[in-house]
Amino acid sequence: MYDHIGLRVGDLDASVRFYTAALAPLGFVLCSRDDSGAGFGPKDAPALWLHLHKGQAATGAHVAFRAKDHAAIKKFHAEGLKAGGRDNGGAGLRADYSPTHYAAFLIDPDGNNVEAVCT
């Protein structure tokens, strides 16, 4: 059902320390890290992303749902808009994420960034 989840954090080093320790017993590891974020999951397959956020407390989360194909992603976006979501990026290839990352993004009524993705 889920592809990945992104959380905003105020202190990336502290969060990386916590998640490294807390997720190790579950078999998850730190897969990616730079100055702005970190990714955790099975080796080479991060599914939990931490993003450094300076300023006021975060107002929403990012949740991505796995889709079976491009048509499903297009429908996710269209139906979500009809149901009161706000556009945050129409269906298309996101080559900056990966060469096969095809996704669409919506802002839900509570301000969360919701994505449908297939790779």
Wavefront OBJ file of the C-alpha trace (Angstrom):
o trace
v 0.000 0.000 0.000
v 2.680 2.518 0.950
v 5.731 3.362 -1.099
v 7.371 5.751 1.362
v 6.679 8.294 4.104
v 8.424 11.643 4.646
v 8.624 13.443 7.962
v 9.907 16.927 8.702
v 12.420 17.130 11.545
v 14.001 20.078 13.330
v 17.245 18.370 14.355
v 18.377 15.914 11.701
v 21.326 14.529 13.689
v 19.146 13.736 16.701
v 16.477 12.161 14.497
v 19.020 10.028 12.630
v 20.409 8.798 15.924
v 16.957 7.923 17.213
v 15.724 6.167 14.064
v 19.008 4.321 13.602
v 18.648 2.863 17.082
v 14.897 2.340 17.070
v 14.686 0.730 13.628
v 17.743 -1.549 13.875
v 15.882 -4.250 15.823
v 13.280 -4.279 13.062
v 15.897 -4.890 10.382
v 15.849 -1.383 8.900
v 18.999 0.637 8.237
v 20.118 4.114 7.242
v 20.229 3.945 3.423
v 20.838 7.555 2.460
v 22.042 10.698 4.204
v 22.986 14.248 3.242
v 22.767 17.664 4.912
v 19.050 18.007 4.199
v 17.698 14.557 4.922
v 18.029 10.850 5.519
v 16.307 7.703 4.306
v 15.670 4.479 6.225
v 14.400 1.079 5.204
v 15.596 -2.274 4.009
v 19.116 -1.998 2.549
v 18.988 0.025 -0.702
v 15.218 0.581 -0.411
v 14.490 3.555 1.876
v 10.827 3.947 2.789
v 10.998 6.449 5.655
v 12.492 9.816 4.706
v 13.449 12.518 7.201
v 13.701 16.056 5.852
v 15.384 18.866 7.784
v 12.895 21.647 8.416
v 14.031 24.854 10.076
v 11.451 27.326 11.297
v 7.969 26.791 12.656
v 6.748 23.331 13.507
v 5.760 21.151 10.594
v 2.152 21.355 9.511
v 1.809 18.185 7.488
v 3.332 14.886 6.561
v 4.138 13.259 3.221
v 2.632 9.873 2.466
v 3.122 7.995 -0.800
v 0.917 5.168 -1.947
v 2.114 2.561 -4.428
v 0.113 2.462 -7.670
v -0.085 -0.347 -10.209
v 0.417 1.814 -13.314
v 0.427 5.310 -14.827
v -3.325 5.257 -15.494
v -4.029 4.677 -11.812
v -1.821 7.633 -10.910
v -3.638 9.914 -13.348
v -6.959 8.807 -11.891
v -5.688 9.317 -8.319
v -4.824 12.917 -9.203
v -8.080 13.678 -11.029
v -10.328 12.100 -8.419
v -8.416 13.710 -5.579
v -8.892 17.144 -7.100
v -12.608 16.482 -7.469
v -12.813 15.484 -3.815
v -11.295 18.726 -2.536
v -7.551 18.092 -2.788
v -5.203 20.774 -4.098
v -2.756 20.144 -6.911
v 0.852 19.729 -5.861
v 2.188 18.228 -9.097
v 0.326 16.430 -11.854
v 1.055 12.933 -13.094
v 4.446 12.567 -14.717
v 7.948 11.200 -14.626
v 10.106 12.530 -11.773
v 13.545 11.669 -13.159
v 15.208 13.733 -10.407
v 13.949 11.094 -7.923
v 14.848 8.090 -10.094
v 14.797 7.307 -13.833
v 11.485 5.427 -13.509
v 9.697 7.383 -10.749
v 6.255 8.274 -12.132
v 4.040 10.118 -9.671
v 1.363 12.701 -8.922
v 0.996 14.831 -5.802
v -1.953 16.342 -3.953
v -2.362 18.387 -0.789
v -5.100 16.838 1.314
v -7.612 18.936 3.287
v -5.312 18.902 6.325
v -2.236 20.098 4.450
v -0.489 16.737 4.034
v 1.390 16.015 0.811
v -0.055 12.804 -0.616
v 1.565 11.005 -3.530
v 0.732 8.091 -5.789
v 3.802 6.466 -7.352
v 4.932 3.576 -9.476
v 8.488 2.849 -10.520
l 1 2 3 4 5 6 7 8 9 10 11 12 13 14 15 16 17 18 19 20 21 22 23 24 25 26 27 28 29 30 31 32 33 34 35 36 37 38 39 40 41 42 43 44 45 46 47 48 49 50 51 52 53 54 55 56 57 58 59 60 61 62 63 64 65 66 67 68 69 70 71 72 73 74 75 76 77 78 79 80 81 82 83 84 85 86 87 88 89 90 91 92 93 94 95 96 97 98 99 100 101 102 103 104 105 106 107 108 109 110 111 112 113 114 115 116 117 118 119
